[in-house]
Amino acid sequence: MGKLTDLLRLAQQRAQEMKLPYAGALTPAEAYEVWQLAPGAKLVDVRTRAEWDWVGRVPGAVEIEWMGYPGNVPNSHFLAQFGREVDPEALVMFMCRSGARSDKAARAATEAGYRSCYNVLEGFEGDRDANGRRNHIGGWRHAGLPWHQG
């Protein structure tokens, strides 16, 4: 359990530095490793159905929209759907396109009583470059982690 403990400690340290109200923040590669090492850990992808279908999916991830598509309307059933899919004692990592929606989901789950919530920094597609484009700078896909189209 040494490697897992080290990864979680690093993620918790980041959360303190970033003043996050949830357990921690992980890079995509760290999140994948934690997912493999922690029994019962869940990766929750909070992107939209359109993003899963058109951009790509992570095999084995729990898919629950944070915002609905089209219209970008908040999913008022998010916590209920999350509660049906994820055990309150589970270590749970949230991922979206860039890390912003997943931050909000991690905050909401923490407020709802989940104690082991982590955000996946950079998300599925990574950060924007200086011109505001997603040029595969960081992110789950760019890190070469498992995913598939459609």
DADAHU-V278736 format. One record per backbone hydrogen bond with DSSP energy under -0.5 kcal/mol. CO is the residue of the C=O (numbers start at 1). NH is the residue of the N-H. E is the energy in kcal/mol with one decimal. If there is no record, write none. Layout:
co = [CO/CO]
nh = [NH/NH]
e = [E/E]
This chain:
co = [1/2/3/4/5/6/7/8/9/10/11/11/12/13/14/15/16/24/26/27/28/29/30/31/32/33/34/37/38/42/42/43/43/44/44/45/46/46/48/49/50/51/51/57/57/58/61/62/62/66/68/68/73/74/75/77/78/79/80/81/82/82/87/88/90/91/92/93/94/95/96/97/97/98/99/100/101/102/103/104/105/106/107/108/109/110/116/117/117/118/119/119/120/122/123/124/127/129/133/133/136/137/139/140/141/148]
nh = [5/6/7/8/9/10/11/12/13/14/15/25/16/17/18/20/19/119/121/31/32/33/34/35/36/37/38/39/41/44/93/45/62/46/95/64/66/67/52/53/54/55/56/59/148/61/63/45/64/75/72/73/68/76/78/81/82/83/84/85/85/86/90/115/92/42/118/44/120/46/124/125/126/122/103/104/105/106/107/108/109/110/111/112/114/113/92/23/24/94/26/121/123/126/140/141/137/132/129/135/138/127/143/145/144/57]
e = [-2.5/-2.4/-2.4/-2.6/-2.3/-2.3/-2.3/-2.4/-2.3/-2.2/-1.9/-1.5/-2.0/-2.4/-2.7/-3.0/-0.9/-2.2/-2.9/-2.8/-2.4/-1.9/-2.8/-2.6/-1.8/-2.0/-3.1/-0.7/-2.0/-0.6/-2.9/-0.6/-2.9/-0.7/-2.6/-2.0/-2.1/-0.6/-2.3/-2.9/-2.9/-2.3/-1.8/-0.6/-2.5/-2.0/-0.5/-2.8/-0.7/-2.7/-1.0/-0.6/-3.9/-1.0/-1.8/-2.9/-3.1/-2.5/-1.4/-1.2/-0.6/-2.4/-1.9/-0.7/-0.6/-2.5/-2.5/-3.5/-2.6/-3.0/-2.8/-2.3/-1.1/-0.8/-0.8/-1.7/-2.4/-2.5/-2.2/-2.5/-2.7/-2.1/-2.5/-1.6/-2.5/-1.7/-3.0/-0.6/-1.4/-2.8/-2.9/-0.9/-1.1/-1.9/-2.3/-2.3/-0.6/-2.2/-3.2/-1.2/-0.9/-1.6/-1.7/-1.7/-1.7/-3.3]
